[in-house]
């Protein structure tokens, strides 16, 4: 499955995965307002065996098929006291 990853210019470490280049038609308008301007960061072939830094490939593929996009948020910061 072809995958296009866009970086949010408004929110750090926030990425939007899409199955088609520059096709944001499946992304809710409210999400796009928060996400802001999107810059293409990466294009690759997504397979179940592909290693991703912060997501499970099967979960991303399922989301792309069912919703038409996958949103990757930055990991929660754990503060040690």
HELIX and SHEET records of a PDB file:
HELIX    1   1 UNK A   29  UNK A   35  1                                   7    
HELIX    2   2 UNK A   57  UNK A   66  1                                  10    
SHEET    1   A 4 UNK A  38  UNK A  45  0                                        
SHEET    2   A 4 UNK A   2  UNK A   8 -1                                        
SHEET    3   A 4 UNK A  15  UNK A  18 -1                                        
SHEET    4   A 4 UNK A  70  UNK A  72 -1                                        
END                                                                             
